[in-house]
Amino acid sequence: MRSIHSLTCLTLLLATSGAAAAQSRSPVETAVGFDLITSGIEIAAADSAGIGSRAWGFQIPASVTAFRVLSLNADGGILFLSDEQAFTQNTNLGERTSGVTAATLALSAGLRTPPISLGGEEPLFVSGGVNAGRNFVSVDRSIAQCADCHSEDVNVRAGNFWEGVLQVAPGRGTVSARYRKYSGDSNFRDALMVGYSVPLRRPAPQKVEAPAEPAGR
């Protein structure tokens, strides 16, 4: 409880210190991006389900950030796993072999530090944070691009998680890295995500005041 209180106080302090620089920005920012993701699965659960213990895929992350500190996040994507219990079936394209894919959806909320400028002629902004949320997953063994072929559900669970976040903004877009750790109710162990996102709306241009006319004209 003390650590949560300390984190909250630190985040609010950083937000207050960066408020003057943020006056020209909207209090709510939205962004969308593209992530590459790799995720580990508990070996016992993977063996029982007849799949590999490592998944690879991609996802589309979307976020809403308020006052540069509070964030709401949603990730939707596809993971691909090796099929250790594959079946074959004759189709109009010949004999085809099954594969395993997983559709994922993650919802989370978190805190982050306001972007910190590293200076230079072209400033680089860095921020860090932490999210907590829940991941939902549907895993399926089927033959791709075959409407009437056999398919079956694969019993693999996702669950609650927390994740650390690092963001680097070299320009209009943001490069991010996230490491996700799942709780004990999940068959997934962890996940590593690296991606790039862009704001959905450009910041409003700053107003430039016209120079005052010399006196006596």
N, C-alpha and C positions, 0 to 999 in steps of 0.2 A: 504494500500500500504506500509506504514511504517513497519507494522508487518511482511509482506512477505519479505521486504528488510532485516529486522533484522534477520529473520529465515535463509535466504540465507547466510548472513555474518557469523552467528554463525556456520552453517553447514560447510562452507568452512574453518573456523578457526579450527574446530575440525578435519577436514580432513587433514589439513596441519600439525597439531600437531601429527597426527597418521601416517604420511607418512613414517617416518623413520622405524617404526615397520612393515610397509607393503611392504617394498622393495622386500622381497622374495616371495610375493604373486602375483598372476595374477591380472591385473587391472580389469578383467571382471570375475565375478563368477556367475554360474548358479546353481539353486536348484529346486527340485521338492518334493512335500510332500502330506500329507493327513490331511484334516481338518474335524472336527465336527462343524456343524453350526446350530444355531437357529435364526429365524428371526420373527419379529413382523409385522403384517399387520394392516393398519387402520381399525377400527371396522366397519365404514360405508361401506368401499369397500368390506370387508369380508362378511358382511351381504348381500350386493347386489349380490355378486358372489356365495353365498351359500357355503362358506367355513369357516373353523376356522380362528381365528386371530393369530394363532401361528403356524409356520412351523419348521420342524426339518429335518435334512438331513446331507449330506456329500459333500465334493468337493475335487478336485485335484488342488492345487495351484502350479504355476510355476513362477519363477522369474529370472531376469537377473539384476545383480548389478554391476555398474561400479565405480571403485575407492572407493568401500566400502561406497558410499554416495548416488549415484543416482540409482533408481531402477525402472524397468518396470515389471509389474505383470499381470498375467492372471489366473483366477479361473474358473473352469467349474465343475458343480455339479448337484445334484438332491435334491429337497425338497419334503417332504411329508406333506400333509395337511388333516385335517378331512373334510369329504364331508357331508355338511348339506343339500344338495339337491340330494342325491344319487338315482340312478335308478337300477332296477334289470332286468336281461335278462337271458333267458334259453340258455344254451350252452351244448356242448357235455360232460361237466363235471358237469352238473346240473345247478341250478339257481345260478347266480353269481351277486354280488353287485359291483357297481362302486366305484372308489376311485379317489382322486385328487393328481396329481403330477406336479411338476414344474421343468423344465430344465433351468438352469441359466448359464450365462456367464458374467464375470466381467473383464474389462480391466482398469488398473490404472497405474499411475506413481507417484513417490514420492521421498522424501528425508529422509535420516536416519543418525543417528550418527554412527561413526566408533565404533566397539565393544570395550567396556571398561572392562578391566580385574579387577576382584574382588580379585585377589591374591590367595594365598593358594598353597598347594602342587599340587593340581589338579585345575588349574585356571578355573574360571567361567566367561564367557564373556557375557555382557549385552549391548543391544543397543535399541534405541527407534526411532520412526519416524512417518511420516504422509504421507498418500496417498490420491490422488483424482482421480476419474474416473467415469465410467458409467457401470451400470448393465443392462443386457438384460435378459428377462425371457419369457418363453412360458409355460402357465399353461393349463392343459388338464384334463378333467373328462372322465374316460374310465374304462373298465374292464381289469384288468391285464391278460396277457397271453391269449388274445383272439383276433385273427387277424380280424375277420369279425363282431365283436360286435360294437354297437353304441358308438360313442365318440363325445365330443363337447369341443370347446374352452371355457376357463374361462377368463373373462375380468379382469385381474390384471396386472398393469403396474409396472415396475421398472424404475429406472432413475439415475440421477447423485448422487454422494455420496462423502463423505470424511471419512477417518478412521484413528484412532490412532493405532500404532503398537508397541508392546513390544516383544523383542526377547531375549531368554536366551539360550546360547550354552554351555552345560555341557561337550561336547566332539565333535565328528565329526558332529553330528546332531544338530538341533536347535529346541527348543520348542518355539512356538509363540502364542500370543493372540492378536486379533484384534477386535476393536469395530467400527462398521460402522454406520454412520448416513446418511439417505437419504434426498434429497431436496424435496421441495413441489410438484414436478411433479411426484412423485412416490407414489404408494399405499403402499409400504413397509415403515415402520417407521425406523427400525434399524436392526442390525444383530450382533451377537457375534460369533466369530470363534476361536477355539482352535485347534492347530495342531502340527505336527512334520514334519520337512523337512530335507533332506540330500543333500549335494552338488553332482552334476552330475560328477564332476571330482575331484579326490584327489589332494591336493596341491603338487606341485613339491617338492621332497626331497631337503633339504639344502645340499650344497656341504661341505664336511669336508676335510680340507687340511691335507695332510700327514705331520707328524713332520719332521722338518729339521734334516738332518744327522749331527752328530758331526763333527766339523772341524778336518781336518787331516786324515780322512778316505777315 
